[in-house]
Amino acid sequence: MTNADTTEETVRAAIRAERREQAETLAALRPDQWDAPTLCDGWRVRDVVAHTTLPFRQSAGRMLLELARSGGSFNRMADRLARRDGDRMSAADLLALLRANLAHPWTPPGGGPAGALSHDVIHGLDITVALGLGRIVPPDRIAMVFAGMTPRNVAFFGADLTGVRLRATDLDWTLGEGSPVTGRAQDLLLVVCGRRLPPGHLEGDAAGRFTARRAPA
């Protein structure tokens, strides 16, 4: 990565690879798994895919109208549209839409290609970690996501990282100071994004703060 052009093309190549791999994963899901819960509160797998593919089928003008209908709240708009489109669109339609847009140039406002990669990687993990599929995102791809994060991004997710030091076991990456919490880089990325992970993904005295309780048998 010696210049801006090379950096952008490297990130865009990672976006294409991530979408392609996610499409392969989704294609292997059973019908009932499309309706299973994810790490995004209240969203099924189909809702998450509806959300990640929304930029491929909505114009900027339409998005502004939807934002106005949601009282100017982006989060409210995203939640409403994900649930609506998840109900309206079949799994086959959502998968076809993803496959047809592996190289789509969409980027989030002010986020650039790194923001688009982050969006895809994080929501892909919301699905695969919740389903226990064991998919490992290449650590260099996770490193690109971390490199594109700013303190403002971290604050946006609202995760309480006070008094903990996150340390990846498969990547040279740490964040914060305090009681160590260790795990794969992709799992720590989810921690930064305010997700609660299934048991067994994190280690350390403070790991319980970021771990979901097991569902009753």
N, C-alpha and C positions, 0 to 999 in steps of 0.2 A: 504494500500500500504506500506508494511513493508520491501520489498526487490525488487530488479530489476526484478526478475522473475514475481512476483505478479503484478508489475506495467505494464510490457509488456503484460501480459495476460489480464489485465483490459482494456488496450488500444485496444488490438486486439478484445476483445469482443465488444467494442464500435464500431469498424470498421464493424464487422459483422452486428450489429444492424442497423447501419447507412445505409449500403448498402441494407439491407432487407427492411427498411422503404422507402428508395428511390425507390426501385423496385415497391413497392406497390403504391407509388404516381404516378410513371410513367405509370403503368399499367392502371390507371384510366384516363389518358389524352385523349382528343379527337385528331383525326388525325391532325387537324389544329394547335393544341397547340404544337405539335412536331416541327412545323416550325415557332413558335413564337419567338421573340427576348428575350434574357436573359440579365442579368447585365454584361455579358462579351461582350464588344463591337464587333459587327459584327457576333456574334455566336448565332445561333438558339438553341433551346432545343436539337435537335438531334446532333448538333455539340459539345455541352458540354458533352453529354453522350458518344459520340465517343471519346472525349478527356479523360474522366475519365476511360474508359474501354480500352484505348490503351495499357496500361501495361499488360493486360491480354492476348493480342494476338500478341505482338511484342517482339522479342528476343532482348537482349542487343546489339548483333551484328548488327541487323537490325536498331536499334535506332541510333547507331553510324553512319551508312551509311546515314540515313535520316538527321542527324545533319550535316554531311559534305555537303550534297546537299543543306542545308539551310545556307551555309557559316559559320557554327559554331555557329549560333544564336539559342539558345534553344527556345526563344519566336517565332521566325520566323518559326521554325520547327513545334512547337505545333500548331500554327495558320494554317499552310498549311495542316497538317495531320487531324486536326479536321474538317476543311471544306471539305477536300477530302473524308474522311470516313463518314462524315455526309451525303454527297451526295450519296455515294456508298451503304451504309447499310440501311436497312429498320428499322423502329421503332421496329418491332417485333424481328429482329435480335439483335439490341442493347439491348433491354430489356432481351432477353434470355441470352445474354453474361453477363450482370450484375448479373442475378439470378444464373448463373452457377459458379460465382466467388466471392460469399459472403465472403469466407474465404481465398481468394488469398493472399499470403504472400508478395506481392510487397511492396517495400518501396522506396521513392525517394532517390537519391544519397545523403548520409549524413543526411537524415531526420529521419530514423528509423520509427517505427510504428506510432509515434506521427505525423510525416510528412504525412504518408498515411492517417491518420484520418483527418488531416487538409485539405488535398487535396479533400477528399470526402465531408466533411462538407461544405467547402466554395463553391465548385461548385454545390452542391445540393441546397444551398441557392441562388446561381445565378439563378437557375431555378424557385424555388418555390416563391421567393420574387418577381421576375419579373412577374410571372403569377398571383400573388395575391392569392395564394392558402392558405395562413394562416398557413402553417406547422410550428410548433415550435420544434426545436431541443432541446432535454433535456439539461437544463443548465449545468449539470455535464459533459456532453459531450463537450459543448462549453468551459468549464473550462479546460478540458484536452488540447484543442487546444491552448488556451491562455498560459497554462503552458509550452507548447512545443515551444512557439515563443521566438525568440531572437531579439535583436535590429537589427541584420543583416536581419532577416526575414522581419521585419517591413520596413526597408529601401528598400528592394527588391521591394516591392509593390509600392513605390513612393508616398504614400499618404502624403499630406501636413497637418500635425497635429500641426503646429506651433500655439501657443497661445490658445489652447483648452484643456479642461480636459474632457475626455470621462468617463462617469459613467454609469454602468449598473444598471437597475432597478430590475432585477431578479437574480442578482449574485453579490457577494462581489468583484467587480473588477473596477478599475479605471486606467486611463493612461493619463499622461501629466499634464500640469498646464495651467490654463487660464480660458477662458469663458467656462462654463459647457455645454456639449452636452450629453443629456441622452437618453436612449432607451434600448430595450432588448439587452442582451449580444450578441445575434446572429446578430443583426443589427449593433452593434458597431464593431463586427468582420469584417463585410463587409466594414465599414468605414476604418478600419485599412488596409484592402486589396485594398483600392483605388476605391471602387465602389461608385456610386451615387445611392442613394436609392429613391424609389418612395415617393411622399409626404405623410406625416402622420406617418412616422416611427421614427422620431427623434424630440426631443424638445430642446430648448435653442436658445439664440440669434445667435449662430454660426451654427445652424443646416442647414441653407440654403447652406452653403459651401459644404455639403455632400448630398444634395438632388437634384434629377433631376427635371427639369422643366416639368410641365404637357404637354403632347402632345396636339396640337391644336385639338379642337372638329371637 
